[in-house]
């Protein structure tokens, strides 16, 4: 199935499916609010049927913006946005801790054969202006399949430490708050995903049982308001993410359906890890955006047909 790609220079990259539905808007224009951690994000993300599956600046967490790369605790800085967790004191508004991710340009941009492949160069900047890391980010839109009612977004990151000290990655859990290991690539669902159903590749149960577990994929399905329709998102790891020989650190799921719908590929849920000066790490992720309420068998079958 063909797609149309529009580059609104200085603003966003927009992908539209053949039927006219805008399925992805990747915004790289700097956000106005520094406290929300200025960084690129994908919103709105929609199914081929036109259902919006991402939330933007919800009233409970204004810094949640669709699908975005984050680092909630990084060497004392907050690249997640909003309040910072401090053990014994809770969440505090500490604007001096909030960093940003600067869009430096696209080093790759290819459209063809029903897919988009772009490579973005970014710099992670701590609150005082120091450049801490260089990121090479890959986004690919592909497998836009109207009969299946689904399309795929691949998101990769290669992050290099450019400071003269370790970059130490953690989460609120590593800082002392139980089962709050959020960090890494994060999805905030649209409001009608609240109370939705989450299930994984291996573990049974809903979001509460999946919190802090590991698995090759996790699915989240919900029924929409206003229209008689369901949508399903599938979050999948590339094989190397879960290979202890290649991954910089083990990954776990951060997932909630209540009080807010969110999923994060947490790379530092329970334990911190350090990236020495001059060193790099990489992760690759896949997000399937589908119409309908998919079950475990359908998710597994679909992913089996999408080799990495």
C-alpha positions in Angstrom: 0.0 0.0 0.0 1.4 3.4 -1.0 2.0 6.3 1.4 2.5 10.0 1.0 5.3 11.7 3.0 5.3 15.5 3.5 8.2 17.3 5.2 7.1 20.5 6.8 10.6 21.9 7.0 11.5 23.1 10.5 8.3 21.6 11.9 7.4 17.9 11.3 7.4 14.9 9.0 3.9 13.7 8.1 2.9 10.3 6.7 -0.5 9.8 5.0 -1.9 6.5 3.9 -3.4 6.0 0.5 -7.0 6.4 1.8 -6.1 9.9 3.0 -5.6 9.2 6.7 -2.7 11.0 8.4 -1.2 8.1 10.3 1.9 9.7 11.7 3.1 13.2 12.5 6.7 13.3 13.8 7.2 16.7 15.3 10.8 17.9 15.7 10.1 21.6 16.2 11.3 22.6 19.7 8.5 22.7 22.3 7.8 26.0 24.0 7.8 24.7 27.6 11.3 23.9 28.9 9.8 22.2 32.0 8.2 19.6 29.8 11.7 18.6 28.4 11.8 19.8 24.9 12.3 17.0 22.4 10.8 15.5 19.3 7.7 13.3 19.5 5.2 11.4 17.4 1.6 12.7 17.7 -1.0 12.2 16.5 -0.5 8.5 15.6 -3.6 7.0 14.0 -4.8 3.7 12.8 -5.6 3.2 9.1 -9.2 3.6 10.1 -8.4 7.1 11.5 -8.5 6.3 15.2 -6.1 8.4 17.3 -4.0 6.2 19.6 -1.7 8.8 21.2 -2.4 11.5 23.8 -0.8 14.9 23.9 -0.2 17.1 27.0 -3.0 15.4 29.0 -4.0 17.4 32.1 -2.5 14.8 34.5 1.0 14.9 32.9 1.5 17.8 30.5 5.0 16.4 29.5 3.5 13.2 28.0 3.5 13.7 24.2 2.5 10.8 22.1 5.5 8.6 21.5 8.8 10.0 22.6 12.3 9.0 23.7 13.0 9.8 27.3 15.4 9.3 30.2 13.8 10.0 33.5 16.9 9.8 35.6 20.2 10.5 33.9 23.2 11.6 36.0 21.0 13.9 38.1 19.1 15.3 35.1 15.5 14.6 33.9 15.0 14.0 30.2 11.5 12.8 30.8 9.9 16.2 31.7 7.9 17.5 34.5 8.5 16.9 38.2 11.5 14.9 39.4 11.4 12.1 41.9 13.5 12.6 45.0 13.6 9.8 47.5 11.9 10.7 50.8 10.4 13.9 49.3 8.4 12.6 46.4 7.9 14.4 43.1 9.2 17.9 43.1 9.1 20.7 40.5 12.9 21.1 39.9 13.2 23.0 36.6 17.0 23.1 37.0 17.1 19.3 36.4 15.1 19.2 33.2 17.2 18.6 30.0 16.3 18.6 26.4 17.0 16.8 23.1 17.9 19.1 20.2 17.1 18.2 16.6 20.3 18.8 14.6 19.1 17.5 11.2 18.3 14.5 9.1 21.3 12.6 7.8 19.0 10.1 5.9 15.6 10.6 4.3 14.3 8.0 1.8 10.8 7.4 0.6 9.9 4.6 -1.7 8.2 1.2 -2.2 5.5 2.0 0.4 7.9 3.0 3.2 9.7 5.9 4.8 13.2 5.6 6.3 14.7 8.6 8.0 17.7 9.0 10.2 17.8 12.0 12.6 20.7 13.4 14.5 20.1 14.8 17.9 22.0 16.2 20.9 21.0 15.6 24.5 21.6 18.9 26.4 21.6 19.1 30.2 19.8 22.1 31.8 22.9 24.2 32.0 23.6 23.9 28.3 26.2 21.1 28.4 26.1 18.6 25.5 26.0 15.2 27.1 25.1 12.8 24.3 24.8 12.4 20.6 21.9 10.3 19.3 21.3 8.8 15.9 17.6 8.0 15.7 16.0 5.9 13.0 12.3 5.9 12.1 10.8 3.6 9.5 7.2 3.5 8.5 6.4 0.3 6.5 4.1 -2.7 6.1 1.0 -0.4 5.6 -1.6 -3.2 5.0 -5.2 -2.2 4.5 -6.6 -5.8 4.5 -4.8 -6.5 7.8 -5.9 -3.1 9.1 -2.3 -2.4 10.4 0.9 -0.5 9.8 4.3 -0.6 11.4 6.7 2.0 12.9 10.2 0.9 13.7 12.2 3.2 16.0 15.9 2.8 16.7 18.4 4.7 18.9 22.2 4.7 19.0 23.3 6.9 21.9 27.0 8.0 22.4 28.4 9.6 25.6 30.2 12.9 24.6 30.9 14.2 28.1 34.1 13.4 30.2 32.2 11.4 32.8 29.9 8.4 32.9 26.3 8.8 31.9 24.3 7.0 34.6 20.8 5.9 33.6 18.2 5.1 36.2 14.5 5.5 37.0 12.3 6.5 39.9 12.6 2.9 41.1 16.4 3.0 41.1 16.0 6.2 43.1 13.7 4.5 45.7 10.2 4.4 44.5 8.8 0.9 44.0 7.5 -0.2 40.6 8.0 3.1 38.9 10.7 2.2 36.5 9.7 4.4 33.7 12.3 5.6 31.2 13.3 4.9 27.6 10.9 5.0 24.6 7.4 5.8 26.0 3.9 5.8 24.6 1.1 7.8 26.2 -2.3 6.6 25.0 -5.3 8.6 24.0 -7.7 9.2 26.9 -10.1 6.4 25.8 -7.3 3.9 26.2 -7.7 4.3 30.0 -8.7 1.0 31.5 -7.7 -0.9 28.3 -6.4 -4.4 28.2 -2.7 -5.3 28.2 -1.3 -8.7 27.5 2.2 -10.0 26.8 4.1 -12.6 24.8 4.4 -14.9 27.8 3.0 -13.6 31.0 -0.8 -13.8 31.7 -2.8 -11.0 33.3 -3.3 -7.4 32.7 -1.2 -4.3 33.1 -0.7 -4.7 36.8 0.7 -8.2 36.4 2.9 -7.2 33.5 4.5 -4.2 35.3 8.2 -4.9 35.6 8.2 -8.1 33.6 10.2 -9.0 30.6 9.0 -10.2 27.2 9.5 -10.0 23.5 6.3 -8.0 23.0 3.4 -6.4 24.8 0.0 -5.5 23.3 -2.5 -2.9 24.5 -6.1 -2.8 23.2 -9.0 -0.5 24.0 -12.5 0.4 22.8 -12.8 4.0 21.6 -15.3 6.7 22.7 -17.6 8.2 20.1 -17.3 5.4 17.6 -18.0 1.6 17.7 -14.4 0.6 17.3 -11.3 -0.9 19.0 -7.6 -0.3 18.4 -4.6 -2.4 19.3 -1.0 -1.3 19.7 1.8 -3.9 19.8 5.2 -2.9 21.3 8.0 -5.3 20.3 11.7 -5.7 21.0 14.3 -6.5 18.3 16.1 -9.7 19.2 19.3 -7.9 20.2 17.5 -5.9 22.9 17.0 -9.0 25.0 20.3 -10.6 24.3 22.6 -10.2 27.3 25.6 -10.5 25.0 24.6 -7.4 23.0 22.3 -5.3 25.2 23.8 -2.7 27.4 21.3 -3.5 30.1 18.2 -5.7 30.6 14.8 -4.2 29.6 11.5 -4.5 31.4 8.0 -3.3 30.7 6.6 -0.2 32.4 2.8 -0.5 31.7 -0.3 1.0 33.2 -3.9 1.0 32.1 -5.2 2.9 35.2 -5.1 5.8 36.1 -3.4 6.5 32.8 -2.7 4.4 29.7 1.1 4.2 29.1 3.8 1.8 28.0 7.6 2.3 28.1 10.4 0.0 27.0 12.3 0.6 30.3 16.0 0.1 30.0 16.8 0.9 33.7 13.7 -0.3 35.6 15.3 -1.9 38.7 19.0 -1.1 38.4 21.1 1.7 37.1 23.6 1.3 34.3 26.6 3.5 33.3 27.7 4.5 29.8 31.4 5.5 30.0 32.8 8.5 28.0 33.1 7.7 24.3 31.0 4.6 24.5 27.6 4.0 22.8 24.6 1.7 23.1 21.8 0.8 20.7 18.2 -0.5 20.9 15.6 -1.2 18.2 11.9 -1.2 18.7 8.7 -2.0 16.7 5.3 -0.6 17.2 2.3 -2.1 15.3 -0.7 0.2 15.0 -3.9 -1.8 14.2 -7.6 -1.4 13.9 -9.7 -3.9 15.9 -9.2 -5.8 19.2 -6.4 -8.3 18.4 -5.9 -11.3 20.6 -2.6 -13.0 21.6 -2.7 -15.5 18.7 -3.2 -12.8 16.1 -0.5 -10.6 17.5 2.0 -13.5 17.6 1.1 -14.6 14.0 1.4 -11.0 12.7 4.8 -10.5 14.3 6.1 -13.8 13.0 5.4 -12.5 9.5 7.5 -9.3 10.1 11.2 -10.4 10.1 13.7 -7.9 11.4 
